[in-house]
Amino acid sequence: MLHKSLKSVLLTLPLLFGAALAQSTVTLKHDEGTTVVPKNPKRVVVISEEMLDIAFALKLNVIGVGSPRIQPSDVGANGKVNIKNLDKTFFRFGNMNNVTYVGNWMTPNMETLMALKPDLIIRLYWQGLGDYQKLSQIAPTVSFSTDRTDGWKSAMTELSKLGGKEARAKQFLNDYNRKVKDAKNQLQKAGVFKKYSKFMVVCSFASGTDYLYTGNRVANVMRALGFTYNFPEGIKDDGGLVGVYALSKETLVKVPADTLVIHVPFTNGVSDTIESVKESQNLLKQSKGHLVNYIYPAYSPWLGPNTDRQMVQDLSDAILKSVK
């Protein structure tokens, strides 16, 4: 028969182990389920710039990145991202020193991921995205969609549970909201809202195609600034979700006079990109709407905490400059 003291110890061990595990892990709710992850991850791989922007804002220790924007010329022979090529782009918001490129965001290289031995994988999610089980076999994986009215905010709030980053996330959101308020005041004083209460976001491609974006790619920031989306005839209000709609050339010339047309050429920060979509530019100028050109900074995601915070000021400046 076991001695009472030994029996007591044996009974207590599972409780102690459970308490220790609870202190070292956290459960995150995400768009593909609920996952127990390390509370203080040391080796984080991030797939997509949208999630990378959140990781930057929370100062997570990123060791690997999957990206559609990073080019072969941006990666060294050792597989590391060449920060010298990227130091003046979106990537300046975080620490990219000694970060390994793990491939495209849709088809990351599983062998490279395994070799990195991450303790957490964070990726952008959309309906139909695969490989979750494969990634989860390598490390705990969480997937967050930004196809929601609050964009990146709910994802950042959930990820702020890592390493006790809640206070940092709250401070970042407060700073973002303050910048939005200040920009609103500037626009209000300039009388912009009286003349242009509505907006549209048109993204043009050099191929000659034009799309309406209603949730991200500037639209979320314009909504935050207090503008109302002007949906063209035949397109229903989607409530601020990530809607993408092909536009006819006829629609471009029918923008009403109370509408700001934020023209966002598809680009990676190329300075001569306006010239590549000149036809669309000319059609928009023929409309009664007011044209505002906005070029995304190089390598930027379509939305994210750092991206949007910078965009609030850059976009409001562009609007104020254009209406003078």
N, C-alpha and C positions, 0 to 999 in steps of 0.2 A: 504493500500500500504506500502511495506517495506521502512523503512528509507534508504536513499542512502548509509550511512556508514555501516549499518547492511547488506545490500545487497552486498556491496563490500566484506565484511568479509566472507559471505557465499560462494561467488564466488571464493574467494582466498583459502578457506580451502582445497578443493580437490587438488589444485596445491601444497599446502604445504605438504599435506599427501603424494602425489606422489613423491615429492622431498625427503621427509624423508625416504620413502620406498626404493627409488633408492640408498640412501646413506647407508642403512642398509642391502641391498641385492646385489647379483651379479648373473649374468646369466652365467652358465657353459654349454659349448657344450661337449657332450660325446657320447659314442657309442650307446646309446639308446634314444637320443634326446637332447633337450635343457631344462635345469631346472633352475628355480630361487631358489637360496639357500641363507642362511644367510651369510653375508660377513665376519663376525667374529664368526664362530660356536664355541660354548663352550662345546658341548657334541657330539663328533664324534664317530660313530661306523664304523670300517673298517673290510671288509670281504675279506680275502686272504692276505698272506704275501707280495705279490707283491705290493699291494696298501698300506699295512702297512709300507713297506719300504719307500714309497714316503711320507706318513704321518710323519714318523720319520724325514726324511730329511727336511721337511717343519716345523717341530715342531708343528703339530696340536695337539689339546687336545683330545686324544683318551680315551674313557671311556669303549669301548667294542670292542672285536675282534672275528671274525669267522675264524677258521683255521683248515686245515686238519692235521696239524702236532702236535698241542697241544693234549696231551694224558690226560685221566681221572686223572692220578696221578699228572698232572700239575695243577689241578684245586682244590681249597679248598672247604670245605663244604658250604661256603657262595657264591660259584659260581665265586669267584675271581681267576684270574690266579696266581699261586704260583711262584712269581718271583725268589725265592730261587732255584727253579729247572732250571731256564732259564737264570740266570744272566751271564753265560759264553757262551751263544749261540747268534744267530742273534738278539734276543730281547734286547741285551745290547745297540743297537743303539738308542733306545728310552726309554721313561718313561712308564714302565708297572705296576707301583704301582697303586693299586686300580682299575685295569682293569677287567671287567667282561667278561667271556667266553660266547659267544652267539651261539656256536655250529659250526658245519661243514660249510665250505664255500659254499657248494652246497645246503645244507638244514639247514639254520640257524633257531634257535628257535624263532618263531614270538612272543610268550608270553614274553620271556626274553627281546627281543628287545623293545616291547611296555613298559615293566616295566622300562626300562632304560630312556625312554623319550628322545631319541637323537634328535638333531636339524639338523643332516646331517648323511647320510649313504653313504659310498664310497665302491664300490666293483669291483672286477675283472670281466670282461665280456668276453664271447665267444659265438659264434653263437649257438642258441638253449637254452641258459640259461633262466630259467623262474623266476617267482615270482617278477618281477619288479613292477607290480602294487600293490601287497601286501606290498612290502617294502615302496613304495611311499605313501601309506596310513598311514604309521607309521611316516615317516619323508621324506623330500626331498632326493631323491636318485640319485646318479650319478654312471655310470658304464663305466669303461675304459678297453679297450683291450690292451694287450701288444703284440698282434700278428701283429706287424708292424716293418718296418725296423729300426725305431728309438727306438724300445723297450719301455722303460718307460718315455722317455724324453718329448714327447708331452703331456702325461697325467700329468706329474709334472708341465709342463708349464701352463696348464689349471688350475690345482688345486692351483697354486701359486697366483691366483687372490684372494684367500681366505685370508683375513686379510692383504692384501698388502705384500704378501710373494715373489713378483717378484724379488726383489733384492737378497733375500736369494737363490732362485732357480738359478739365474744367477751366483751367487758366487759358488754354489755347482757344476754347470756344468763346470765353469772355472777350478775349482780344479780338477774335474774328467778328463777334457781334458789335464790338465798339467801332471797328473799322467800317462795318456796314452802316452803322448809325451816322458816323462822320461823313461818309460818302453821300448818304441820303440827304443830309443837311446841305451839302455843297450843291447837289442837284436841285434841291428845293429852292435855295437862294437864287440860283441861276434861272429859275422859272421853267426848268425842263419838263416837269410833270404837267404843267398847265398846257404845254404845247404838244407833248408826246407822252400820253399816258400808257400806251401799249408798245409792244415790241414783237419782233420775229427774229429767229436765228437761222440764217441761211448758210449752209456749208457747201462751197463749190469745189469741184474737182477739175483739174486741168483737162480731163477727158471731155468736159462739157456738161457733165451731169450736176444737178443741184439737189440738195436735200434740206428738208426742214428738220431741225433738232429742237425738241420741246422739253427735254429733261436735263441733259448735261450739255457739254460744249458751250458754256456761257449762259445757257437758259436758266440754270439754277441760280446763278449769281444775279442775273437780271430780276428774277422773281424776288430774291432776297432784298434787292435795292428798292423794291416797291412797284415795279412795272407789272402790267398784266399782259399775258400772252394773247396775241391777235391771231387766231386760227383762220387760215384761208378757207374759203367755201369748199365744202366737201370733206374737211378734216375735223373730227370731233375733239373736244377738249379731253385730254388723257390724264388730267389731274396732276401734271408735273412729273409723270414717270418718263423713262427714257424712250421717247417716241422718235422714230426716224421715218420721214415721209418723202418720197420722190416728188419733185416739183416740176411743173411744166414751165416753159418759157413764158407762156401767157400769164401765169400766176405772178411772175417776177415783176411784171409791169403794172400789176393791179394793186400794189400795196397802198392802203389809204393814207391820208395826210397826217393822221394822229399817231402814226406808228414809226418807231425806230427800227430800221433793218440792220441788225448786227451781222455783218458779212464776215464769215470765218472761213477763209480758203483752207482747203486741206493742205497742211504743210507740216514741216518739222522745224519751223523757225527760219525758213528760207526767206531772205529779204526781198527777192524779186517775185514772190509768189502772187502778188496782186496782178502782175502782168500776165501770168499764166491763166487767169480766169477773167480776162478783160471782157469777154462777151457778156458774162453774167453781170459784171460791174456796170456795163453800159445799159443793160436792160433794167437793172435796179435804179439807175439814175433817171430813167424815163418815168418811173412811178412817182406818185405823190409822196411816198414815204421818204423818211430822212435816212440816208445811208451813213453807217458808221463802220469803218474797217477795223477788224481786230485780228491780229496774227498771234497765234499761240507761241509762247517762248519755246525754244528748241527742246525736244524730248518730253515736253509736259504731258501728263495724263489729261484726260478730258475733265476730270474734277478731282478734288482732294483738298485736305486742310491747308497745306502750304500753297498749292496752286490757286485755290479760291481766295485765300487771304490776299495774295498778291494781285489777283485779278480784280478784286473789288476796287482797288485804287487805280490800277491800270485802265480798267474798263470805264470807270467814272471819269477819269481824266480824258480818255478818248472821246467820250460823249460830250463833255464840256467843251473840249477843243473844237469839235465838229459843229456845235450849235452857235458859236460866237459869230 
